[in-house]
Amino acid sequence: MSGGTLLLLEAAGAVALLILLIVRARLSPFVALTLVSLALALVAGIAPADIVKGFEAGVGSALGHIALVVGLGTILGKMMVESGGADRVARTVIGLFGARRADWAAMTVALIVGLPVFFEVGFVLLVPIVFAVAGRLRQHPLRLGLPMAAGLSVVHAMVPPHPAAMLATQAYGADVGLTVLFALIVGVPTAAVAGPLYARWVVPRLAPAVPPPPAAEDVLDRALPGFAITLATLLLPVALMLLGSLAPSLAAPGTPLDQALRFLGTPVVALLAAVLVSYWTLGLARGLNAATLQRYTNECLAPTAMITLVVGVGAGFGRVLTDSGASDAIVALASQLHVPVVLLAWLIAALMRVATGSATVAMATAAGIVAPLAAANPGVRPELLVLATGAGSVVLSHVNDGGFWLVKEYLGLSVADTIRSWTVCETLISVVALVLTLGLSALV
């Protein structure tokens, strides 16, 4: 057996063991990834003195960037939640779309509100509004809930600065601004197909709706900040990152203006600017004091520890694959099989998603495996690899996915109806996004 074949078998065994530990042994993804990474390094013959050093280097290189992005993005999301800014965006957009297109409004709200917050946070935040509006319109809550969840899922999987998407962007060496731009080009029609269009077909085929909670109307009675200032604060980091990507077109390379635009367009600086602006627009200007802002900041950072660590050890796993030579063996095999790199990124992420139920684990693992292959194929745009990996990471949500149970319980669905609605919705997102990404790759 050749050395390359043996390395491939060892890498496949490591992935299988990772799945077994997470799914069967119920081990934390953080612990499982760390354990499997060290075990693979030993089996692959890396010198024991170099194993931990290499693994820590992989973790550190990711967390040095990702931890800042996760922390700042979480603070911005907290300010949106506590100030009522997210409620304001929801109310205004739904009002603009009108009752007949409330499902499209719910998707649009999710795409906007989902930019700075995790899927679970955005879902819990918007569900009361969904119930309130659905109750007024006498519609099944899923008519609005599914488009809302689809919008959140698309943003969570494909749009930086969400942690897994940011990790993939970093691993593939993609431009952040262009990744955001391409993600919106692919993500908006994807969310439309999997959200409003699919919801209109599937909802009449489900069980009758559960009555909305009586407290849902309270959400619409809060004193909320203005729509324009809320939207400007929310979209500030996206605008700055896009501006940074356009620096070569706006200024001569190396000039002070070019350097300033690139600096402002880095995710950390863009998010920091948005956080500082939100402290004023959504905090101090609305009567909150500095002590309250500090409390909000401290409260929201603790829950991000696990997601940050999982992203970090996922990068460490990728470093072990590289140091062991397994990544080179995967590159060689893919070259022989002529599997398009974009499709390979989607496939690996999809397999990990189905097995572990975690989009974050799926993206982190797939990015670590595919990144060396991407480096060997400079003709493939790294931004499209981020989208393909994100698309694969949301396929076929089922009972091992926390999002599956979140949708089921909050929207009052049976397991069967959750599979018919949410599982199919996630699979549509994955497949449609892959098709659109492949189409975009032929144009750019």
C-alpha positions as a Python dict, from the first residue, in 0.01 Angstrom:
ca = {
    (1, 'M'): (0, 0, 0),
    (2, 'S'): (144, 337, -102),
    (3, 'G'): (210, 611, 153),
    (4, 'G'): (-55, 834, -5),
    (5, 'T'): (-321, 565, 13),
    (6, 'L'): (-237, 495, 376),
    (7, 'L'): (-264, 865, 461),
    (8, 'L'): (-604, 882, 290),
    (9, 'L'): (-727, 585, 492),
    (10, 'E'): (-596, 741, 812),
    (11, 'A'): (-770, 1071, 732),
    (12, 'A'): (-1096, 889, 649),
    (13, 'G'): (-1068, 693, 974),
    (14, 'A'): (-1013, 1017, 1165),
    (15, 'V'): (-1328, 1171, 1017),
    (16, 'A'): (-1526, 853, 1091),
    (17, 'L'): (-1399, 853, 1450),
    (18, 'L'): (-1488, 1221, 1482),
    (19, 'I'): (-1843, 1149, 1370),
    (20, 'L'): (-1870, 852, 1607),
    (21, 'L'): (-1752, 1053, 1907),
    (22, 'I'): (-1991, 1341, 1838),
    (23, 'V'): (-2298, 1144, 1731),
    (24, 'R'): (-2275, 822, 1933),
    (25, 'A'): (-2060, 907, 2234),
    (26, 'R'): (-2220, 1253, 2265),
    (27, 'L'): (-1878, 1405, 2315),
    (28, 'S'): (-1844, 1781, 2279),
    (29, 'P'): (-1728, 1875, 1926),
    (30, 'F'): (-1447, 2076, 2087),
    (31, 'V'): (-1317, 1776, 2282),
    (32, 'A'): (-1377, 1534, 1993),
    (33, 'L'): (-1191, 1748, 1740),
    (34, 'T'): (-897, 1793, 1977),
    (35, 'L'): (-877, 1421, 2056),
    (36, 'V'): (-906, 1309, 1694),
    (37, 'S'): (-651, 1566, 1576),
    (38, 'L'): (-389, 1445, 1823),
    (39, 'A'): (-467, 1079, 1749),
    (40, 'L'): (-435, 1134, 1373),
    (41, 'A'): (-101, 1308, 1423),
    (42, 'L'): (31, 1012, 1623),
    (43, 'V'): (-92, 752, 1373),
    (44, 'A'): (43, 952, 1080),
    (45, 'G'): (391, 946, 1230),
    (46, 'I'): (439, 1310, 1326),
    (47, 'A'): (710, 1341, 1589),
    (48, 'P'): (547, 1359, 1935),
    (49, 'A'): (744, 1673, 2017),
    (50, 'D'): (589, 1849, 1714),
    (51, 'I'): (228, 1732, 1747),
    (52, 'V'): (97, 1974, 2009),
    (53, 'K'): (310, 2256, 1871),
    (54, 'G'): (160, 2215, 1523),
    (55, 'F'): (-194, 2173, 1654),
    (56, 'E'): (-166, 2482, 1872),
    (57, 'A'): (-29, 2678, 1577),
    (58, 'G'): (-335, 2583, 1371),
    (59, 'V'): (-574, 2676, 1651),
    (60, 'G'): (-392, 2999, 1727),
    (61, 'S'): (-379, 3115, 1365),
    (62, 'A'): (-757, 3083, 1342),
    (63, 'L'): (-850, 3220, 1683),
    (64, 'G'): (-617, 3516, 1651),
    (65, 'H'): (-860, 3645, 1390),
    (66, 'I'): (-1186, 3462, 1452),
    (67, 'A'): (-1211, 3534, 1825),
    (68, 'L'): (-1210, 3908, 1762),
    (69, 'V'): (-1471, 3878, 1487),
    (70, 'V'): (-1699, 3656, 1697),
    (71, 'G'): (-1672, 3883, 2000),
    (72, 'L'): (-1739, 4208, 1815),
    (73, 'G'): (-2019, 4056, 1605),
    (74, 'T'): (-2187, 3921, 1918),
    (75, 'I'): (-2174, 4261, 2088),
    (76, 'L'): (-2334, 4425, 1784),
    (77, 'G'): (-2606, 4160, 1785),
    (78, 'K'): (-2668, 4214, 2156),
    (79, 'M'): (-2714, 4586, 2101),
    (80, 'M'): (-2964, 4511, 1824),
    (81, 'V'): (-3160, 4279, 2051),
    (82, 'E'): (-3162, 4487, 2369),
    (83, 'S'): (-3236, 4820, 2201),
    (84, 'G'): (-3530, 4683, 2006),
    (85, 'G'): (-3353, 4768, 1680),
    (86, 'A'): (-3423, 4425, 1535),
    (87, 'D'): (-3792, 4465, 1618),
    (88, 'R'): (-3792, 4802, 1444),
    (89, 'V'): (-3640, 4655, 1129),
    (90, 'A'): (-3898, 4376, 1131),
    (91, 'R'): (-4196, 4605, 1178),
    (92, 'T'): (-4086, 4850, 910),
    (93, 'V'): (-4001, 4591, 646),
    (94, 'I'): (-4325, 4399, 702),
    (95, 'G'): (-4514, 4727, 674),
    (96, 'L'): (-4341, 4808, 345),
    (97, 'F'): (-4414, 4470, 190),
    (98, 'G'): (-4778, 4458, 295),
    (99, 'A'): (-4992, 4173, 427),
    (100, 'R'): (-5002, 3973, 102),
    (101, 'R'): (-4623, 3960, 88),
    (102, 'A'): (-4553, 3921, 458),
    (103, 'D'): (-4358, 3602, 392),
    (104, 'W'): (-4118, 3791, 165),
    (105, 'A'): (-4090, 4056, 435),
    (106, 'A'): (-4001, 3789, 694),
    (107, 'M'): (-3723, 3659, 469),
    (108, 'T'): (-3589, 4010, 411),
    (109, 'V'): (-3593, 4089, 782),
    (110, 'A'): (-3400, 3769, 854),
    (111, 'L'): (-3138, 3847, 590),
    (112, 'I'): (-3083, 4189, 751),
    (113, 'V'): (-3112, 4100, 1118),
    (114, 'G'): (-2913, 3780, 1071),
    (115, 'L'): (-2598, 3965, 967),
    (116, 'P'): (-2463, 4026, 1320),
    (117, 'V'): (-2632, 3748, 1518),
    (118, 'F'): (-2612, 3368, 1534),
    (119, 'F'): (-2893, 3162, 1384),
    (120, 'E'): (-3034, 3063, 1723),
    (121, 'V'): (-3032, 3422, 1851),
    (122, 'G'): (-3198, 3558, 1539),
    (123, 'F'): (-3460, 3285, 1542),
    (124, 'V'): (-3560, 3336, 1904),
    (125, 'L'): (-3561, 3711, 1848),
    (126, 'L'): (-3789, 3705, 1543),
    (127, 'V'): (-4027, 3421, 1632),
    (128, 'P'): (-4254, 3639, 1851),
    (129, 'I'): (-4289, 3886, 1564),
    (130, 'V'): (-4373, 3599, 1329),
    (131, 'F'): (-4647, 3477, 1560),
    (132, 'A'): (-4786, 3827, 1610),
    (133, 'V'): (-4805, 3905, 1238),
    (134, 'A'): (-4931, 3555, 1149),
    (135, 'G'): (-5204, 3593, 1410),
    (136, 'R'): (-5317, 3925, 1266),
    (137, 'L'): (-5319, 3784, 912),
    (138, 'R'): (-5481, 3456, 1022),
    (139, 'Q'): (-5203, 3252, 863),
    (140, 'H'): (-5013, 2942, 967),
    (141, 'P'): (-4703, 3068, 1158),
    (142, 'L'): (-4484, 2856, 931),
    (143, 'R'): (-4589, 3072, 632),
    (144, 'L'): (-4370, 3343, 786),
    (145, 'G'): (-4151, 3126, 1008),
    (146, 'L'): (-3999, 2917, 729),
    (147, 'P'): (-3894, 3219, 516),
    (148, 'M'): (-3752, 3377, 830),
    (149, 'A'): (-3554, 3064, 919),
    (150, 'A'): (-3434, 3030, 558),
    (151, 'G'): (-3301, 3385, 557),
    (152, 'L'): (-3119, 3333, 885),
    (153, 'S'): (-2971, 3004, 768),
    (154, 'V'): (-2839, 3151, 442),
    (155, 'V'): (-2668, 3439, 620),
    (156, 'H'): (-2532, 3211, 893),
    (157, 'A'): (-2375, 2969, 646),
    (158, 'M'): (-2238, 3194, 375),
    (159, 'V'): (-2193, 3555, 484),
    (160, 'P'): (-1892, 3677, 685),
    (161, 'P'): (-1846, 3781, 961),
    (162, 'H'): (-2030, 3472, 1086),
    (163, 'P'): (-1763, 3252, 1250),
    (164, 'A'): (-1766, 2945, 1026),
    (165, 'A'): (-1794, 3153, 709),
    (166, 'M'): (-1514, 3375, 837),
    (167, 'L'): (-1296, 3072, 907),
    (168, 'A'): (-1355, 2940, 556),
    (169, 'T'): (-1277, 3283, 414),
    (170, 'Q'): (-949, 3284, 603),
    (171, 'A'): (-862, 2922, 518),
    (172, 'Y'): (-918, 2972, 145),
    (173, 'G'): (-750, 3315, 140),
    (174, 'A'): (-1070, 3477, 9),
    (175, 'D'): (-1140, 3847, -1),
    (176, 'V'): (-1396, 3929, 268),
    (177, 'G'): (-1576, 4202, 76),
    (178, 'L'): (-1608, 3996, -241),
    (179, 'T'): (-1723, 3698, -35),
    (180, 'V'): (-2002, 3910, 114),
    (181, 'L'): (-2096, 4039, -232),
    (182, 'F'): (-2102, 3692, -391),
    (183, 'A'): (-2286, 3552, -89),
    (184, 'L'): (-2564, 3806, -133),
    (185, 'I'): (-2584, 3737, -508),
    (186, 'V'): (-2623, 3365, -440),
    (187, 'G'): (-2798, 3387, -103),
    (188, 'V'): (-3095, 3610, -184),
    (189, 'P'): (-3243, 3394, -462),
    (190, 'T'): (-3155, 3083, -261),
    (191, 'A'): (-3350, 3212, 40),
    (192, 'A'): (-3639, 3306, -190),
    (193, 'V'): (-3670, 2953, -328),
    (194, 'A'): (-3628, 2773, 6),
    (195, 'G'): (-3829, 3030, 203),
    (196, 'P'): (-4139, 3205, 63),
    (197, 'L'): (-4178, 2990, -248),
    (198, 'Y'): (-4141, 2656, -74),
    (199, 'A'): (-4344, 2769, 227),
    (200, 'R'): (-4641, 2860, 6),
    (201, 'W'): (-4635, 2506, -135),
    (202, 'V'): (-4571, 2303, 179),
    (203, 'V'): (-4775, 2483, 447),
    (204, 'P'): (-5119, 2382, 309),
    (205, 'R'): (-5000, 2021, 328),
    (206, 'L'): (-4911, 2034, 699),
    (207, 'A'): (-5117, 1993, 1014),
    (208, 'P'): (-5326, 2293, 1132),
    (209, 'A'): (-5140, 2572, 1306),
    (210, 'V'): (-5083, 2591, 1679),
    (211, 'P'): (-5244, 2908, 1827),
    (212, 'P'): (-4984, 3182, 1873),
    (213, 'P'): (-4869, 3267, 2225),
    (214, 'P'): (-5070, 3552, 2380),
    (215, 'A'): (-4755, 3745, 2471),
    (216, 'A'): (-4641, 3775, 2110),
    (217, 'E'): (-4823, 4108, 2059),
    (218, 'D'): (-4614, 4267, 2333),
    (219, 'V'): (-4317, 4269, 2101),
    (220, 'L'): (-4492, 4512, 1870),
    (221, 'D'): (-4574, 4755, 2151),
    (222, 'R'): (-4218, 4834, 2259),
    (223, 'A'): (-4061, 5177, 2224),
    (224, 'L'): (-3823, 5115, 1937),
    (225, 'P'): (-3535, 5309, 1781),
    (226, 'G'): (-3569, 5461, 1434),
    (227, 'F'): (-3550, 5239, 1129),
    (228, 'A'): (-3292, 5444, 936),
    (229, 'I'): (-3043, 5474, 1220),
    (230, 'T'): (-3084, 5106, 1310),
    (231, 'L'): (-3031, 4990, 952),
    (232, 'A'): (-2732, 5221, 906),
    (233, 'T'): (-2570, 5085, 1222),
    (234, 'L'): (-2638, 4725, 1122),
    (235, 'L'): (-2504, 4757, 769),
    (236, 'L'): (-2201, 4972, 857),
    (237, 'P'): (-1955, 4678, 883),
    (238, 'V'): (-2080, 4529, 555),
    (239, 'A'): (-2037, 4867, 381),
    (240, 'L'): (-1686, 4911, 522),
    (241, 'M'): (-1578, 4561, 417),
    (242, 'L'): (-1712, 4616, 65),
    (243, 'L'): (-1534, 4952, 55),
    (244, 'G'): (-1209, 4781, 149),
    (245, 'S'): (-1253, 4536, -139),
    (246, 'L'): (-1305, 4826, -380),
    (247, 'A'): (-988, 5004, -265),
    (248, 'P'): (-790, 4911, -582),
    (249, 'S'): (-1060, 5076, -793),
    (250, 'L'): (-1090, 5387, -577),
    (251, 'A'): (-727, 5471, -507),
    (252, 'A'): (-381, 5410, -649),
    (253, 'P'): (-203, 5117, -480),
    (254, 'G'): (12, 5218, -187),
    (255, 'T'): (-135, 5565, -148),
    (256, 'P'): (-261, 5684, 192),
    (257, 'L'): (-621, 5658, 69),
    (258, 'D'): (-567, 5300, -49),
    (259, 'Q'): (-414, 5203, 285),
    (260, 'A'): (-692, 5374, 480),
    (261, 'L'): (-967, 5199, 282),
    (262, 'R'): (-801, 4861, 325),
    (263, 'F'): (-761, 4922, 699),
    (264, 'L'): (-1124, 5022, 743),
    (265, 'G'): (-1234, 4723, 535),
    (266, 'T'): (-1075, 4460, 759),
    (267, 'P'): (-1347, 4268, 945),
    (268, 'V'): (-1210, 4354, 1290),
    (269, 'V'): (-1194, 4729, 1225),
    (270, 'A'): (-1531, 4732, 1045),
    (271, 'L'): (-1704, 4548, 1329),
    (272, 'L'): (-1531, 4757, 1595),
    (273, 'A'): (-1651, 5073, 1423),
    (274, 'A'): (-2007, 4935, 1413),
    (275, 'V'): (-1995, 4837, 1782),
    (276, 'L'): (-1878, 5184, 1884),
    (277, 'V'): (-2147, 5345, 1669),
    (278, 'S'): (-2412, 5113, 1816),
    (279, 'Y'): (-2311, 5216, 2168),
    (280, 'W'): (-2427, 5564, 2075),
    (281, 'T'): (-2712, 5511, 1826),
    (282, 'L'): (-2874, 5215, 2004),
    (283, 'G'): (-2751, 5288, 2356),
    (284, 'L'): (-2645, 5626, 2491),
    (285, 'A'): (-2868, 5823, 2252),
    (286, 'R'): (-3167, 5624, 2380),
    (287, 'G'): (-3101, 5686, 2748),
    (288, 'L'): (-2885, 5388, 2839),
    (289, 'N'): (-2582, 5453, 3057),
    (290, 'A'): (-2226, 5325, 3029),
    (291, 'A'): (-2278, 5069, 3305),
    (292, 'T'): (-2569, 4913, 3116),
    (293, 'L'): (-2365, 4895, 2796),
    (294, 'Q'): (-2085, 4725, 2985),
    (295, 'R'): (-2329, 4473, 3132),
    (296, 'Y'): (-2472, 4392, 2788),
    (297, 'T'): (-2121, 4339, 2653),
    (298, 'N'): (-2018, 4109, 2937),
    (299, 'E'): (-2343, 3908, 2921),
    (300, 'C'): (-2321, 3830, 2551),
    (301, 'L'): (-1957, 3724, 2532),
    (302, 'A'): (-1969, 3420, 2762),
    (303, 'P'): (-2200, 3208, 2539),
    (304, 'T'): (-1964, 3253, 2242),
    (305, 'A'): (-1684, 3052, 2403),
    (306, 'M'): (-1787, 2712, 2266),
    (307, 'I'): (-1852, 2826, 1909),
    (308, 'T'): (-1516, 3004, 1907),
    (309, 'L'): (-1331, 2699, 2041),
    (310, 'V'): (-1495, 2465, 1789),
    (311, 'V'): (-1389, 2693, 1504),
    (312, 'G'): (-1035, 2703, 1647),
    (313, 'V'): (-989, 2329, 1690),
    (314, 'G'): (-1141, 2275, 1346),
    (315, 'A'): (-852, 2480, 1210),
    (316, 'G'): (-615, 2276, 1428),
    (317, 'F'): (-751, 1958, 1269),
    (318, 'G'): (-682, 2109, 930),
    (319, 'R'): (-324, 2187, 1036),
    (320, 'V'): (-271, 1824, 1140),
    (321, 'L'): (-401, 1709, 801),
    (322, 'T'): (-147, 1936, 638),
    (323, 'D'): (147, 1842, 862),
    (324, 'S'): (77, 1470, 825),
    (325, 'G'): (69, 1488, 446),
    (326, 'A'): (-297, 1379, 430),
    (327, 'S'): (-397, 1705, 262),
    (328, 'D'): (-139, 1650, -11),
    (329, 'A'): (-276, 1297, -62),
    (330, 'I'): (-630, 1438, -92),
    (331, 'V'): (-505, 1692, -345),
    (332, 'A'): (-341, 1416, -548),
    (333, 'L'): (-652, 1197, -537),
    (334, 'A'): (-884, 1482, -637),
    (335, 'S'): (-651, 1568, -925),
    (336, 'Q'): (-668, 1209, -1049),
    (337, 'L'): (-1048, 1192, -1018),
    (338, 'H'): (-1093, 1537, -1173),
    (339, 'V'): (-1355, 1635, -914),
    (340, 'P'): (-1418, 2011, -937),
    (341, 'V'): (-1284, 2178, -624),
    (342, 'V'): (-1609, 2369, -569),
    (343, 'L'): (-1809, 2047, -576),
    (344, 'L'): (-1559, 1872, -350),
    (345, 'A'): (-1588, 2150, -90),
    (346, 'W'): (-1968, 2114, -93),
    (347, 'L'): (-1957, 1735, -73),
    (348, 'I'): (-1717, 1715, 224),
    (349, 'A'): (-1911, 1980, 416),
    (350, 'A'): (-2239, 1801, 337),
    (351, 'L'): (-2111, 1467, 463),
    (352, 'M'): (-1989, 1623, 787),
    (353, 'R'): (-2316, 1811, 833),
    (354, 'V'): (-2533, 1502, 792),
    (355, 'A'): (-2313, 1305, 1028),
    (356, 'T'): (-2259, 1560, 1305),
    (357, 'G'): (-2555, 1798, 1272),
    (358, 'S'): (-2327, 2099, 1312),
    (359, 'A'): (-2282, 2351, 1032),
    (360, 'T'): (-1984, 2498, 1214),
    (361, 'V'): (-1805, 2163, 1247),
    (362, 'A'): (-1888, 2085, 884),
    (363, 'M'): (-1743, 2412, 754),
    (364, 'A'): (-1436, 2402, 977),
    (365, 'T'): (-1351, 2044, 879),
    (366, 'A'): (-1422, 2087, 508),
    (367, 'A'): (-1222, 2409, 486),
    (368, 'G'): (-923, 2243, 650),
    (369, 'I'): (-936, 1952, 405),
    (370, 'V'): (-1002, 2149, 86),
    (371, 'A'): (-782, 2455, 146),
    (372, 'P'): (-458, 2285, 27),
    (373, 'L'): (-639, 2163, -285),
    (374, 'A'): (-764, 2517, -346),
    (375, 'A'): (-409, 2647, -319),
    (376, 'A'): (-306, 2398, -586),
    (377, 'N'): (-582, 2525, -817),
    (378, 'P'): (-531, 2901, -843),
    (379, 'G'): (-790, 2927, -1119),
    (380, 'V'): (-1073, 2869, -869),
    (381, 'R'): (-1198, 3181, -693),
    (382, 'P'): (-1162, 3124, -316),
    (383, 'E'): (-1477, 3328, -250),
    (384, 'L'): (-1681, 3066, -436),
    (385, 'L'): (-1525, 2791, -227),
    (386, 'V'): (-1652, 2969, 84),
    (387, 'L'): (-2003, 2969, -62),
    (388, 'A'): (-1986, 2603, -166),
    (389, 'T'): (-1859, 2498, 176),
    (390, 'G'): (-2132, 2700, 346),
    (391, 'A'): (-2396, 2551, 118),
    (392, 'G'): (-2286, 2198, 200),
    (393, 'S'): (-2283, 2272, 573),
    (394, 'V'): (-2662, 2320, 594),
    (395, 'V'): (-2788, 2024, 393),
    (396, 'L'): (-3042, 1777, 537),
    (397, 'S'): (-3094, 1911, 889),
    (398, 'H'): (-3241, 1628, 1096),
    (399, 'V'): (-3265, 1503, 1453),
    (400, 'N'): (-2896, 1549, 1536),
    (401, 'D'): (-2916, 1922, 1461),
    (402, 'G'): (-3011, 2167, 1736),
    (403, 'G'): (-3174, 2393, 1477),
    (404, 'F'): (-3415, 2112, 1388),
    (405, 'W'): (-3553, 2102, 1741),
    (406, 'L'): (-3553, 2481, 1770),
    (407, 'V'): (-3780, 2510, 1466),
    (408, 'K'): (-3997, 2219, 1578),
    (409, 'E'): (-4060, 2343, 1932),
    (410, 'Y'): (-4102, 2714, 1865),
    (411, 'L'): (-4334, 2667, 1567),
    (412, 'G'): (-4528, 2384, 1730),
    (413, 'L'): (-4463, 2122, 1461),
    (414, 'S'): (-4457, 1745, 1475),
    (415, 'V'): (-4132, 1567, 1387),
    (416, 'A'): (-4281, 1460, 1053),
    (417, 'D'): (-4392, 1813, 966),
    (418, 'T'): (-4053, 1952, 1071),
    (419, 'I'): (-3888, 1712, 826),
    (420, 'R'): (-4133, 1808, 550),
    (421, 'S'): (-4075, 2178, 608),
    (422, 'W'): (-3743, 2260, 776),
    (423, 'T'): (-3534, 1962, 658),
    (424, 'V'): (-3644, 2012, 299),
    (425, 'C'): (-3593, 2390, 332),
    (426, 'E'): (-3231, 2341, 444),
    (427, 'T'): (-3168, 2092, 165),
    (428, 'L'): (-3311, 2335, -90),
    (429, 'I'): (-3078, 2603, 44),
    (430, 'S'): (-2782, 2371, 3),
    (431, 'V'): (-2863, 2249, -348),
    (432, 'V'): (-2982, 2582, -491),
    (433, 'A'): (-2681, 2764, -348),
    (434, 'L'): (-2447, 2504, -497),
    (435, 'V'): (-2608, 2533, -840),
    (436, 'L'): (-2593, 2914, -830),
    (437, 'T'): (-2232, 2904, -709),
    (438, 'L'): (-2135, 2673, -995),
    (439, 'G'): (-2316, 2909, -1234),
    (440, 'L'): (-2136, 3209, -1085),
    (441, 'S'): (-1802, 3031, -1122),
    (442, 'A'): (-1858, 3020, -1497),
    (443, 'L'): (-1902, 3397, -1507),
    (444, 'V'): (-1630, 3531, -1277),
}
